[in-house]
Amino acid sequence: MRRIGLAVILAVGLTLASLGTAAAQRPEKVPRVGYLSPGSSSDPARLRRFEAFRQGLRELGYVEGQSITIESRWAEGKYERYSALAADLVRLKVDVIVAVGGRATQDAQQATRTIPIVMSVVIDPLGSGLVASLARPGGNVTGLTIMASDLVGKQFEVLKEVVPKVSRVALLWNPANPGSAPQLRAAEVAARALGVRLQTLEARVPQEIDSAFAAMTKERAGALVVLSDAILLNQRRQIAELAAKSRLPAVYALMEHAEAGGLVGYGANPLDLERRAATYVDISKHAGRVNGESIVVEQLGARSSAHLLGWTTARIPRYAFGGERRS
């Protein structure tokens, strides 16, 4: 009986030892990051931004598929898809959500108040109510902003330098974007300061962009300012082509507009924003949450990029820089 008892004790001891060894060897949980983009996974510009974010993670030492996993979701240019996409990421129990743009951040915030949200390329998180302040954002949202409303005045100044005699300026904006209203107010202030008449035109979908340009032509606008917005960025080639066809010199808030053939882009480099968003993912992962951590929202500066629609200045029709369109 003593031998049987010793055998049982030995067997139990070996089993517990093996379980302890297995527990010790159990791999550490790999953090899962949700990435919510307004664009399409087939859009080269959006893929460059996504790759910039992944590069930022690599620079921090992460190896995708080994030490970190990314769950990407693409809205395909439809703001109404954000809610379901954000809810899907919450169901997956991701550790952090990277939201590209104000509307994506807003819907992610509505989907969860506990999962940290890192906003990237957000226009004006203060004006749109996403954070309480840049120094102490509060809640579960932090990240990076371009504070585009602060840049709108400069965009108008650049336009005035390009078209000194302009007196009527069309403004294209998307009211569905929570960051657009602060930009619009800044544009109205800038227009009054420069003594130009502002024609505001809304565009939520591609068809409304066509209608907006028809209205610009009818009202004989002399130039165009395009505010920062994900949907308008998705339609950057359509806008650049319509501006060229209408012979409207235009200033854009995002650099990709100029790369697509627009006249002048003046704003922050979105690739810098995406790459630096990885740093916030790293901070959020180690902090466990953003709530109460007061992780400062970072504001990046602007740079300009000019593409003169394939023309030299001397070849641009005189009215394009002379102010108003004449029949």
C-alpha positions, 0 to 999 in steps of 0.5 A: 500500500505504501508503494501504491501511495508513493506512486500516486504522489509521484504521479501527481507531483510529475503532473503538477510539475509539467503543468507548471512548466507548460504555464511558464512556457505559455507565450505572452499575449500578442497585442492586437491593434485595430486600424480604422480607415476611411479609404479603400485598401486598393487606394495607393495613397491610403496604403502608403499611409497604412504602410507608414503606420506599420513602419512606425511599429517596426521602428519601435521593435514590433514584428507584425504577426509575432509581437503585434497583430493588426486588424485593418478595417476600411470604410471605402469612402462611406462614413456610414460604415464606421459604426459597424466597423468600429463595433466589429473591432470592439467585438474582437477585443482589440487592445487599441484602436487607431482611427484615421480622421475625426469621424472614424474617431467619433464613431470609435469613441461611441463604440467603446469608452474603455479601449484606448483610441489613438486618433491619426490625421484628425482635423480639430479634436478640440473643436469637434469635441473629441478631447477636452484639451490637447494637454489633458485630453481625458476619456479614452482618446489621444493621438495626433492632430493637424489642427486644420482650422488653424491652417485655413487662414494660411491656406487663404493667404497662399491662395491670395499670393497665387491669385492676387486679384481674386475677389470671389472664392469657392469653398468645398467642404463636407458637413458630415465631418465633425472637424469641418465646422471649425474649419468653415468658421476659420475660413469665414474669418480669413475671407473677411480679413482678406476682403474676398467673398466666400461661396460655401459648397457642401459635398458628402458624396462624389455626385455632390462634388460635380454639382458644387463645381457647376455652382462655382461656374455659375457664380463665376468663382475666381479660385477654390479652397478645399477643406481637409476631409477623408471623403474629399481626399478619396475623390482627389482626382475627380476634384483636381480634374474638375478644377483644371477643367473649370480653370480654377486655381485651388489650394488644398489642406492635404498633400495628396491633393497636390500629388493627384494634380491639384495646384497647391497643398498646404498642411501637415504631412499625413505620413508623419502623422501615421508613423508617429501614431505608432508611438501612441499605440506603444504608450497605450499598450504599456499604460493599459488604458488612456483613461486617466493617463492624460497622454498629451495630444501632439500637434504637427506643423504644416508644409506646402507642396505645389503642382501647377497642373502640368503648366508653367506659370506663363501658360496658365490662362490669365484669368486664372491668376487675374481674379475673376472669370470673364465670359 
